[in-house]
C-alpha cells in the first residue's frame, strides 16, 4: 500500500492522537462517517482482531511506513534477542527521518522525510538522502551548510518540540548539531500504543 495522502483529521478521529503524523487536532469525539455522531454515545463491542488492527494502523500512520516495510521490521525484531514489541519501536525510532523529527528539525515525520530526501541532512558529515537509514548511538546529525537548509531548519525550530527532547538525544541549537547518545528507551516513545497487540497481529505470518 502506498503512503496515505488523504485527509489527516479523518485518521486521527479514527485512531487518536498521532504526534508524528500531523500537528492538527480536532474537537470531534466520534469516528468519521455518516453514522459517527449516532454511534458516539453507544457502547460498541470491538473484536480482538479489530483492536490489533487498530494498533497496527496507528503505528503505520504515525511513522509513515507501508505494510511491507512494517512487516520487514517485525521480522527483523523477531530475529533479535529481547521483547519483539520494544525492539520494533526502537527500529522505527532510530530511522533517520524520525531522529530528525524528534530533534525538532521538522514538525512531523513526513516533513522530516522531505528534509532528508532533499539532501538537507548529514550524518557524521556525509549527506544521507534515505529516510529509512538506521542511525546508531554516537551518530552526529547535522544540517547541510547552505543558506536554504539553515533558513528552513530555523523556521521549523520555532515550531519544534525541542523542550520535549527525548533522553537519548541532545541538540545544540546554536550549531544545529544533534547527537544520538543511546538507543531509545520504551518510555521515551511519544505515541500511546500497545506494541504487544501488533506483535500478536503478525504472529501467524
MDAnalysis code that builds the backbone (N, CA, C; Angstrom):
import MDAnalysis as mda
import numpy as np

u = mda.Universe.empty(615, n_residues=205, atom_resindex=np.repeat(np.arange(205), 3), trajectory=True)
u.add_TopologyAttr("name", ["N", "CA", "C"] * 205)
u.add_TopologyAttr("resid", np.arange(1, 206))
u.add_TopologyAttr("resname", ["UNK", "UNK", "UNK", "UNK", "UNK", "UNK", "UNK", "UNK", "UNK", "UNK", "UNK", "UNK", "UNK", "UNK", "UNK", "UNK", "UNK", "UNK", "UNK", "UNK", "UNK", "UNK", "UNK", "UNK", "UNK", "UNK", "UNK", "UNK", "UNK", "UNK", "UNK", "UNK", "UNK", "UNK", "UNK", "UNK", "UNK", "UNK", "UNK", "UNK", "UNK", "UNK", "UNK", "UNK", "UNK", "UNK", "UNK", "UNK", "UNK", "UNK", "UNK", "UNK", "UNK", "UNK", "UNK", "UNK", "UNK", "UNK", "UNK", "UNK", "UNK", "UNK", "UNK", "UNK", "UNK", "UNK", "UNK", "UNK", "UNK", "UNK", "UNK", "UNK", "UNK", "UNK", "UNK", "UNK", "UNK", "UNK", "UNK", "UNK", "UNK", "UNK", "UNK", "UNK", "UNK", "UNK", "UNK", "UNK", "UNK", "UNK", "UNK", "UNK", "UNK", "UNK", "UNK", "UNK", "UNK", "UNK", "UNK", "UNK", "UNK", "UNK", "UNK", "UNK", "UNK", "UNK", "UNK", "UNK", "UNK", "UNK", "UNK", "UNK", "UNK", "UNK", "UNK", "UNK", "UNK", "UNK", "UNK", "UNK", "UNK", "UNK", "UNK", "UNK", "UNK", "UNK", "UNK", "UNK", "UNK", "UNK", "UNK", "UNK", "UNK", "UNK", "UNK", "UNK", "UNK", "UNK", "UNK", "UNK", "UNK", "UNK", "UNK", "UNK", "UNK", "UNK", "UNK", "UNK", "UNK", "UNK", "UNK", "UNK", "UNK", "UNK", "UNK", "UNK", "UNK", "UNK", "UNK", "UNK", "UNK", "UNK", "UNK", "UNK", "UNK", "UNK", "UNK", "UNK", "UNK", "UNK", "UNK", "UNK", "UNK", "UNK", "UNK", "UNK", "UNK", "UNK", "UNK", "UNK", "UNK", "UNK", "UNK", "UNK", "UNK", "UNK", "UNK", "UNK", "UNK", "UNK", "UNK", "UNK", "UNK", "UNK", "UNK", "UNK", "UNK", "UNK", "UNK", "UNK", "UNK", "UNK", "UNK", "UNK", "UNK"])
u.atoms.positions = np.array([
    [0.846, -1.201, 0.000],
    [0.000, 0.000, 0.000],
    [0.879, 1.247, 0.000],
    [0.562, 2.230, -0.831],
    [1.342, 3.455, -0.919],
    [1.068, 4.342, 0.291],
    [1.867, 5.388, 0.428],
    [1.733, 6.286, 1.552],
    [0.404, 7.045, 1.503],
    [-0.191, 7.252, 2.668],
    [-1.500, 7.910, 2.744],
    [-1.364, 9.400, 2.456],
    [-2.194, 9.913, 1.547],
    [-2.163, 11.327, 1.171],
    [-3.519, 12.004, 1.372],
    [-4.461, 11.323, 2.018],
    [-5.798, 11.851, 2.212],
    [-5.912, 12.775, 3.414],
    [-7.160, 13.070, 3.845],
    [-7.399, 13.970, 4.985],
    [-6.814, 13.403, 6.292],
    [-5.972, 14.176, 6.950],
    [-5.302, 13.687, 8.154],
    [-6.210, 13.717, 9.390],
    [-7.114, 14.700, 9.445],
    [-8.026, 14.755, 10.590],
    [-8.927, 13.523, 10.630],
    [-9.245, 12.988, 9.491],
    [-10.077, 11.784, 9.420],
    [-9.368, 10.609, 10.110],
    [-8.058, 10.548, 9.934],
    [-7.289, 9.454, 10.535],
    [-7.182, 9.604, 12.044],
    [-6.905, 10.818, 12.524],
    [-6.754, 10.968, 13.970],
    [-8.099, 10.875, 14.694],
    [-9.204, 11.159, 13.994],
    [-10.526, 10.942, 14.599],
    [-10.790, 9.447, 14.767],
    [-10.244, 8.662, 13.862],
    [-10.462, 7.211, 13.926],
    [-9.474, 6.513, 14.864],
    [-8.209, 6.981, 14.865],
    [-7.166, 6.264, 15.599],
    [-6.666, 6.984, 16.847],
    [-6.966, 8.269, 16.985],
    [-6.462, 9.009, 18.137],
    [-5.269, 9.879, 17.757],
    [-4.646, 10.494, 18.751],
    [-3.535, 11.414, 18.514],
    [-2.316, 10.656, 18.001],
    [-1.768, 11.136, 16.892],
    [-0.559, 10.562, 16.291],
    [0.426, 11.706, 16.075],
    [1.306, 11.967, 17.054],
    [2.169, 13.158, 17.002],
    [3.091, 13.227, 15.796],
    [3.530, 12.085, 15.286],
    [4.420, 12.095, 14.129],
    [3.686, 12.261, 12.814],
    [2.376, 12.099, 12.838],
    [1.565, 12.111, 11.614],
    [1.104, 13.515, 11.240],
    [0.617, 14.271, 12.238],
    [0.129, 15.625, 11.974],
    [0.138, 16.448, 13.254],
    [0.248, 17.760, 13.087],
    [0.158, 18.677, 14.231],
    [-1.268, 19.161, 14.427],
    [-2.173, 18.765, 13.545],
    [-3.574, 19.182, 13.627],
    [-4.279, 18.460, 14.766],
    [-5.381, 19.043, 15.229],
    [-6.194, 18.414, 16.270],
    [-7.663, 18.670, 15.963],
    [-8.524, 17.908, 16.601],
    [-9.956, 18.048, 16.373],
    [-10.717, 17.928, 17.684],
    [-11.854, 18.619, 17.775],
    [-12.701, 18.543, 18.966],
    [-13.786, 17.475, 18.831],
    [-13.899, 16.894, 17.649],
    [-14.917, 15.869, 17.437],
    [-14.511, 14.570, 18.124],
    [-15.414, 14.024, 18.922],
    [-15.107, 12.842, 19.720],
    [-15.605, 11.547, 19.084],
    [-16.132, 11.636, 17.875],
    [-16.660, 10.436, 17.229],
    [-15.885, 10.150, 15.942],
    [-15.979, 8.899, 15.480],
    [-15.265, 8.477, 14.285],
    [-15.847, 9.133, 13.044],
    [-15.074, 9.223, 11.946],
    [-15.592, 9.812, 10.711],
    [-16.649, 8.926, 10.071],
    [-17.454, 9.490, 9.192],
    [-18.503, 8.725, 8.522],
    [-19.874, 9.230, 8.904],
    [-20.881, 8.911, 8.080],
    [-22.219, 9.448, 8.306],
    [-22.886, 8.922, 9.566],
    [-22.429, 7.766, 10.071],
    [-23.037, 7.203, 11.280],
    [-22.222, 7.504, 12.534],
    [-21.163, 8.291, 12.370],
    [-20.300, 8.596, 13.509],
    [-21.010, 9.229, 14.682],
    [-21.703, 10.361, 14.485],
    [-22.385, 11.012, 15.612],
    [-23.423, 10.112, 16.278],
    [-24.127, 9.317, 15.504],
    [-25.165, 8.444, 16.055],
    [-24.563, 7.372, 16.962],
    [-23.332, 6.943, 16.626],
    [-22.688, 5.883, 17.407],
    [-21.855, 6.419, 18.560],
    [-21.700, 7.737, 18.632],
    [-20.793, 8.329, 19.615],
    [-21.165, 7.963, 21.046],
    [-22.479, 7.903, 21.334],
    [-22.936, 7.637, 22.701],
    [-23.326, 6.177, 22.930],
    [-23.099, 5.332, 21.933],
    [-23.424, 3.920, 22.073],
    [-22.192, 3.120, 22.450],
    [-22.378, 2.116, 23.257],
    [-21.287, 1.234, 23.641],
    [-21.154, 0.138, 22.586],
    [-20.060, 0.168, 21.853],
    [-19.871, -0.773, 20.756],
    [-18.769, -1.760, 21.110],
    [-19.065, -3.034, 20.993],
    [-18.048, -4.049, 21.275],
    [-17.117, -4.167, 20.077],
    [-15.840, -4.329, 20.357],
    [-14.828, -4.425, 19.313],
    [-14.136, -5.775, 19.427],
    [-13.974, -6.445, 18.315],
    [-13.336, -7.755, 18.327],
    [-11.839, -7.621, 18.614],
    [-11.234, -8.745, 19.036],
    [-9.795, -8.749, 19.303],
    [-9.016, -8.410, 18.040],
    [-9.480, -8.932, 16.913],
    [-8.795, -8.656, 15.647],
    [-8.838, -7.162, 15.325],
    [-9.996, -6.527, 15.554],
    [-10.137, -5.098, 15.263],
    [-9.206, -4.265, 16.146],
    [-9.047, -4.666, 17.410],
    [-8.150, -3.943, 18.315],
    [-6.706, -4.044, 17.847],
    [-6.306, -5.252, 17.435],
    [-4.929, -5.447, 16.953],
    [-4.694, -4.675, 15.659],
    [-5.695, -4.699, 14.780],
    [-5.585, -3.975, 13.514],
    [-5.450, -2.478, 13.753],
    [-6.217, -1.964, 14.702],
    [-6.172, -0.538, 15.000],
    [-4.798, -0.117, 15.513],
    [-4.197, -0.932, 16.401],
    [-2.866, -0.603, 16.918],
    [-1.832, -0.645, 15.799],
    [-1.979, -1.613, 14.909],
    [-1.057, -1.716, 13.776],
    [-1.173, -0.492, 12.873],
    [-2.403, -0.052, 12.629],
    [-2.621, 1.118, 11.780],
    [-2.076, 2.393, 12.426],
    [-2.198, 2.497, 13.745],
    [-1.619, 3.634, 14.462],
    [-0.126, 3.741, 14.175],
    [0.554, 2.609, 14.280],
    [1.999, 2.575, 14.067],
    [2.344, 2.963, 12.630],
    [1.601, 2.400, 11.678],
    [1.867, 2.666, 10.262],
    [1.683, 4.139, 9.921],
    [0.569, 4.717, 10.354],
    [0.294, 6.110, 10.012],
    [1.234, 7.061, 10.738],
    [1.537, 6.788, 11.999],
    [2.418, 7.686, 12.752],
    [3.801, 7.766, 12.139],
    [4.360, 6.601, 11.762],
    [5.720, 6.583, 11.225],
    [5.757, 6.689, 9.698],
    [4.591, 6.687, 9.042],
    [4.542, 6.869, 7.607],
    [5.201, 5.750, 6.824],
    [4.974, 4.509, 7.244],
    [5.580, 3.369, 6.559],
    [4.499, 2.500, 5.918],
    [4.898, 1.735, 4.930],
    [3.962, 0.855, 4.242],
    [3.799, -0.452, 5.001],
    [2.801, -1.232, 4.605],
    [2.576, -2.550, 5.216],
    [3.797, -3.442, 5.022],
    [4.375, -3.403, 3.839],
    [5.552, -4.224, 3.543],
    [6.735, -3.838, 4.425],
    [6.937, -2.539, 4.617],
    [8.030, -2.077, 5.475],
    [7.819, -2.503, 6.918],
    [6.585, -2.358, 7.406],
    [6.294, -2.732, 8.786],
    [6.548, -4.217, 9.016],
    [6.112, -5.045, 8.081],
    [6.317, -6.487, 8.238],
    [7.804, -6.836, 8.225],
    [8.590, -6.130, 7.422],
    [10.035, -6.396, 7.399],
    [10.679, -6.016, 8.729],
    [10.178, -4.940, 9.364],
    [10.683, -4.560, 10.690],
    [10.271, -5.590, 11.739],
    [9.067, -6.128, 11.609],
    [8.618, -7.176, 12.532],
    [9.554, -8.386, 12.443],
    [9.869, -8.811, 11.227],
    [10.753, -9.964, 11.037],
    [12.151, -9.685, 11.584],
    [12.626, -8.458, 11.401],
    [13.942, -8.091, 11.929],
    [13.941, -8.111, 13.451],
    [12.872, -7.592, 14.061],
    [12.776, -7.574, 15.524],
    [12.687, -8.985, 16.093],
    [12.006, -9.879, 15.379],
    [11.903, -11.267, 15.834],
    [13.272, -11.953, 15.878],
    [14.164, -11.528, 15.000],
    [15.470, -12.179, 14.897],
    [16.484, -11.702, 15.927],
    [16.079, -10.759, 16.789],
    [16.982, -10.228, 17.812],
    [16.483, -10.641, 19.190],
    [17.399, -10.978, 20.068],
    [17.030, -11.389, 21.423],
    [16.441, -10.205, 22.184],
    [15.271, -10.412, 22.780],
    [14.614, -9.354, 23.532],
    [13.131, -9.311, 23.239],
    [12.442, -8.321, 23.815],
    [10.996, -8.162, 23.604],
    [10.750, -7.642, 22.190],
    [10.049, -8.410, 21.374],
    [9.850, -8.065, 19.971],
    [9.179, -6.704, 19.805],
    [8.164, -6.428, 20.618],
    [7.446, -5.164, 20.505],
    [8.339, -3.963, 20.768],
    [9.148, -4.041, 21.824],
    [10.063, -2.942, 22.160],
    [11.126, -2.768, 21.086],
    [11.657, -3.877, 20.599],
    [12.669, -3.827, 19.534],
    [12.092, -3.212, 18.258],
    [10.830, -3.517, 17.971],
    [10.164, -2.946, 16.800],
    [10.097, -1.423, 16.909],
    [9.676, -0.929, 18.071],
    [9.589, 0.518, 18.276],
    [10.969, 1.165, 18.187],
    [11.984, 0.493, 18.708],
    [13.340, 1.040, 18.648],
    [13.837, 1.142, 17.206],
    [13.545, 0.137, 16.401],
    [13.940, 0.171, 14.989],
    [13.286, 1.351, 14.265],
    [12.008, 1.579, 14.547],
    [11.288, 2.679, 13.901],
    [11.784, 4.040, 14.401],
    [12.056, 4.120, 15.694],
    [12.512, 5.388, 16.268],
    [13.921, 5.760, 15.807],
    [14.725, 4.782, 15.440],
    [16.098, 5.059, 15.024],
    [16.221, 5.312, 13.518],
    [15.099, 5.340, 12.804],
    [15.129, 5.758, 11.397],
    [15.550, 7.231, 11.344],
    [16.326, 7.591, 10.336],
    [16.843, 8.960, 10.239],
    [15.728, 9.991, 10.228],
    [14.669, 9.743, 9.466],
    [13.575, 10.719, 9.394],
    [12.957, 10.953, 10.766],
    [12.868, 9.903, 11.573],
    [12.284, 10.054, 12.906],
    [13.239, 10.787, 13.852],
    [14.545, 10.534, 13.715],
    [15.526, 11.247, 14.528],
    [15.462, 12.745, 14.221],
    [15.373, 13.092, 12.936],
    [15.265, 14.491, 12.531],
    [14.016, 15.129, 13.147],
    [12.918, 14.391, 13.136],
    [11.667, 14.881, 13.736],
    [11.801, 15.043, 15.251],
    [12.362, 14.045, 15.924],
    [12.477, 14.109, 17.390],
    [13.468, 15.168, 17.856],
    [14.417, 15.538, 16.988],
    [15.338, 16.627, 17.320],
    [14.658, 17.990, 17.218],
    [13.464, 18.031, 16.623],
    [12.732, 19.281, 16.477],
    [13.042, 20.015, 15.194],
    [13.713, 19.332, 14.246],
    [14.072, 19.975, 12.981],
    [12.913, 19.992, 11.991],
    [11.846, 19.287, 12.300],
    [10.661, 19.241, 11.441],
    [9.439, 19.012, 12.327],
    [8.277, 19.583, 11.956],
    [7.076, 19.447, 12.793],
    [6.442, 18.066, 12.771],
    [6.647, 17.312, 11.687],
    [6.095, 15.957, 11.575],
    [7.135, 15.057, 10.917],
    [6.876, 13.751, 10.947],
    [7.799, 12.813, 10.330],
    [7.793, 12.960, 8.807],
    [6.641, 13.249, 8.230],
    [6.590, 13.438, 6.777],
    [7.393, 14.669, 6.348],
    [7.377, 15.717, 7.167],
    [8.199, 16.901, 6.888],
    [9.676, 16.565, 7.009],
    [10.007, 15.757, 8.018],
    [11.396, 15.317, 8.196],
    [11.852, 14.480, 7.008],
    [10.938, 13.664, 6.470],
    [11.271, 12.832, 5.305],
    [11.660, 13.718, 4.125],
    [10.953, 14.825, 3.950],
    [11.286, 15.753, 2.866],
    [12.666, 16.361, 3.052],
    [12.991, 16.738, 4.296],
    [14.316, 17.301, 4.567],
    [15.413, 16.313, 4.184],
    [15.186, 15.041, 4.511],
    [16.191, 14.017, 4.226],
    [16.314, 13.776, 2.732],
    [15.185, 13.574, 2.059],
    [15.223, 13.249, 0.633],
    [15.724, 14.414, -0.215],
    [15.581, 15.647, 0.279],
    [16.076, 16.819, -0.444],
    [17.503, 17.186, -0.055],
    [18.173, 16.255, 0.648],
    [19.605, 16.381, 0.963],
    [19.942, 17.570, 1.869],
    [19.065, 17.871, 2.823],
    [19.366, 18.931, 3.789],
    [20.098, 18.378, 5.016],
    [20.124, 17.056, 5.190],
    [20.626, 16.440, 6.412],
    [21.905, 15.652, 6.148],
    [22.836, 15.742, 7.112],
    [24.068, 14.966, 7.063],
    [24.177, 14.095, 8.312],
    [24.757, 12.914, 8.152],
    [25.044, 12.026, 9.282],
    [26.546, 11.824, 9.327],
    [27.160, 12.250, 10.428],
    [28.620, 12.159, 10.596],
    [29.362, 12.846, 9.449],
    [28.823, 13.992, 8.993],
    [29.493, 14.775, 7.975],
    [29.222, 14.367, 6.544],
    [28.419, 13.313, 6.343],
    [28.121, 12.847, 4.995],
    [26.633, 12.990, 4.705],
    [26.300, 13.463, 3.508],
    [24.894, 13.622, 3.129],
    [24.210, 12.262, 3.028],
    [23.016, 12.174, 3.620],
    [22.215, 10.950, 3.547],
    [20.821, 11.346, 3.094],
    [20.347, 10.737, 2.010],
    [19.013, 11.079, 1.497],
    [18.053, 9.892, 1.560],
    [18.328, 8.969, 2.484],
    [17.486, 7.779, 2.666],
    [16.756, 7.914, 3.999],
    [15.445, 8.190, 3.995],
    [14.701, 8.385, 5.253],
    [14.755, 7.188, 6.206],
    [14.845, 5.972, 5.658],
    [14.838, 4.773, 6.496],
    [16.218, 4.411, 7.027],
    [17.238, 5.233, 6.745],
    [18.599, 4.971, 7.223],
    [18.590, 4.748, 8.729],
    [19.181, 3.634, 9.170],
    [19.190, 3.309, 10.591],
    [20.349, 4.002, 11.300],
    [20.006, 4.932, 12.180],
    [21.025, 5.644, 12.954],
    [21.501, 4.775, 14.111],
    [22.685, 5.107, 14.627],
    [23.284, 4.352, 15.716],
    [23.747, 5.311, 16.813],
    [23.942, 4.797, 18.025],
    [24.482, 5.643, 19.089],
    [25.795, 6.293, 18.657],
    [26.000, 7.554, 19.069],
    [27.177, 8.384, 18.769],
    [27.145, 9.008, 17.376],
    [26.098, 8.747, 16.591],
    [25.961, 9.419, 15.298],
    [25.672, 10.907, 15.520],
    [26.267, 11.738, 14.654],
    [26.014, 13.179, 14.685],
    [25.082, 13.549, 13.532],
    [24.014, 14.244, 13.844],
    [23.051, 14.689, 12.833],
    [23.266, 16.181, 12.618],
    [23.628, 16.553, 11.390],
    [23.964, 17.935, 11.091],
    [23.117, 18.467, 9.938],
    [23.108, 19.794, 9.825],
    [22.404, 20.458, 8.729],
    [23.417, 20.807, 7.651],
    [23.074, 20.549, 6.411],
    [23.975, 20.875, 5.314],
    [24.261, 22.374, 5.323],
    [25.517, 22.716, 5.138],
    [25.948, 24.113, 5.250],
    [25.607, 24.906, 3.998],
    [24.322, 25.187, 3.855],
    [23.886, 26.060, 2.771],
    [22.709, 26.882, 3.276],
    [22.565, 28.069, 2.721],
    [21.591, 29.034, 3.251],
    [20.172, 28.492, 3.257],
    [19.786, 27.799, 2.185],
    [18.414, 27.287, 2.092],
    [18.121, 26.287, 3.207],
    [19.073, 25.383, 3.471],
    [18.887, 24.370, 4.508],
    [18.779, 25.002, 5.884],
    [19.689, 25.927, 6.179],
    [19.726, 26.539, 7.512],
    [18.480, 27.376, 7.774],
    [18.031, 28.164, 6.792],
    [16.837, 29.001, 6.992],
    [15.592, 28.146, 7.191],
    [15.517, 27.032, 6.460],
    [14.372, 26.135, 6.588],
    [14.332, 25.486, 7.962],
    [15.483, 25.045, 8.441],
    [15.557, 24.400, 9.755],
    [15.225, 25.394, 10.864],
    [15.760, 26.597, 10.777],
    [15.497, 27.600, 11.819],
    [14.015, 27.954, 11.886],
    [13.360, 27.956, 10.737],
    [11.915, 28.213, 10.709],
    [11.174, 27.091, 11.426],
    [11.595, 25.855, 11.189],
    [10.958, 24.711, 11.846],
    [11.221, 24.692, 13.349],
    [12.412, 25.136, 13.750],
    [12.769, 25.117, 15.179],
    [11.850, 26.003, 16.009],
    [11.312, 27.050, 15.403],
    [10.383, 27.928, 16.123],
    [9.081, 27.218, 16.463],
    [8.781, 26.136, 15.745],
    [7.558, 25.370, 15.980],
    [7.874, 24.004, 16.588],
    [9.096, 23.828, 17.028],
    [9.588, 22.488, 17.351],
    [9.150, 21.992, 18.720],
    [9.491, 20.708, 18.953],
    [9.233, 20.055, 20.237],
    [10.531, 19.963, 21.037],
    [11.402, 20.977, 20.848],
    [12.730, 20.917, 21.443],
    [12.680, 20.767, 22.959],
    [11.676, 21.371, 23.609],
    [11.565, 21.250, 25.062],
    [11.139, 19.848, 25.494],
    [10.763, 19.001, 24.544],
    [10.389, 17.627, 24.859],
    [11.391, 16.639, 24.266],
    [12.635, 17.074, 24.136],
    [13.669, 16.237, 23.547],
    [13.835, 14.962, 24.376],
    [13.757, 13.788, 23.749],
    [13.904, 12.530, 24.497],
    [15.314, 12.359, 25.051],
    [15.445, 11.497, 26.047],
    [16.710, 11.364, 26.764],
    [17.851, 10.814, 25.920],
    [17.539, 10.105, 24.832],
    [18.621, 9.516, 24.038],
    [19.214, 10.492, 23.019],
    [18.692, 11.729, 22.987],
    [19.170, 12.722, 22.035],
    [19.616, 13.994, 22.743],
    [20.614, 14.662, 22.162],
    [20.988, 16.005, 22.598],
    [21.070, 16.875, 21.349],
    [20.815, 18.174, 21.522],
    [20.814, 19.060, 20.360],
    [21.384, 20.422, 20.729],
    [22.357, 20.865, 19.954],
    [22.948, 22.189, 20.112],
    [22.238, 23.129, 19.139],
    [21.392, 23.979, 19.679],
    [20.571, 24.847, 18.836],
    [21.403, 25.898, 18.113],
    [22.531, 26.303, 18.702],
    [23.375, 27.312, 18.067],
    [24.131, 26.729, 16.876],
    [24.690, 25.542, 17.058],
    [25.463, 24.910, 15.981],
    [24.604, 24.051, 15.060],
    [23.339, 23.839, 15.453],
    [22.410, 22.994, 14.684],
    [22.977, 21.587, 14.488],
    [23.445, 21.026, 15.599],
    [24.011, 19.674, 15.575],
    [23.347, 18.840, 16.659],
    [22.865, 17.672, 16.257],
    [22.273, 16.746, 17.216],
    [23.145, 15.507, 17.360],
    [23.044, 14.866, 18.508],
    [23.820, 13.640, 18.747],
    [22.918, 12.585, 19.361],
    [23.108, 11.341, 18.921],
    [22.370, 10.210, 19.485],
    [23.225, 9.591, 20.582],
    [22.762, 9.655, 21.814],
    [23.531, 9.125, 22.938],
    [23.411, 7.614, 23.076],
    [22.208, 7.107, 22.785],
    [21.957, 5.683, 23.008],
    [20.707, 5.273, 22.235],
    [20.372, 3.984, 22.318],
    [19.104, 3.504, 21.768],
    [17.972, 4.047, 22.640],
    [16.886, 4.432, 22.033],
    [15.763, 4.998, 22.779],
    [15.152, 3.979, 23.734],
    [14.729, 4.449, 24.903],
    [14.033, 3.610, 25.872],
    [12.543, 3.609, 25.554],
    [11.862, 2.553, 25.975],
    [10.428, 2.431, 25.679],
    [9.630, 3.618, 26.200],
    [9.982, 4.116, 27.382],
    [9.200, 5.207, 27.968],
    [9.378, 6.544, 27.233],
    [10.378, 6.648, 26.368],
    [10.594, 7.882, 25.618],
    [9.889, 7.896, 24.264],
    [9.250, 6.789, 23.887],
    [8.476, 6.749, 22.646],
    [7.229, 7.602, 22.853],
    [6.977, 8.555, 21.946],
    [5.934, 9.564, 22.200],
    [4.577, 9.237, 21.582],
    [4.293, 7.964, 21.353],
    [2.977, 7.584, 20.846],
    [2.352, 6.580, 21.804],
    [1.066, 6.785, 22.125],
    [0.343, 5.870, 23.001],
    [-0.076, 4.642, 22.195],
    [0.608, 3.541, 22.433],
    [0.357, 2.350, 21.618],
    [0.674, 1.097, 22.415],
    [-0.050, 0.017, 22.103],
    [0.224, -1.277, 22.722],
    [0.924, -2.152, 21.689],
    [2.243, -2.180, 21.753],
    [3.017, -2.891, 20.740],
    [2.819, -4.404, 20.790],
    [2.374, -4.932, 21.937],
    [2.129, -6.375, 22.042],
    [1.000, -6.814, 21.120],
    [-0.001, -5.950, 20.965],
    [-1.112, -6.273, 20.067],
    [-0.643, -6.326, 18.617],
    [0.348, -5.510, 18.278],
    [0.889, -5.511, 16.915],
    [1.661, -6.806, 16.668],
    [2.432, -7.231, 17.645],
    [3.171, -8.492, 17.530],
    [2.194, -9.651, 17.387],
    [1.089, -9.612, 18.138],
    [0.079, -10.653, 18.046],
    [-0.593, -10.642, 16.662],
    [-0.784, -9.446, 16.109],
    [-1.429, -9.337, 14.791],
    [-0.620, -10.089, 13.735],
    [0.704, -10.040, 13.855],
    [1.561, -10.699, 12.863],
    [2.037, -12.083, 13.301],
    [1.508, -12.572, 14.410],
    [2.013, -13.832, 14.958],
    [1.795, -15.039, 14.063],
    [0.797, -14.991, 13.178],
    [0.509, -16.132, 12.311],
    [1.175, -16.020, 10.949],
    [1.969, -14.955, 10.766],
    [2.642, -14.768, 9.468],
    [4.084, -15.214, 9.555],
])
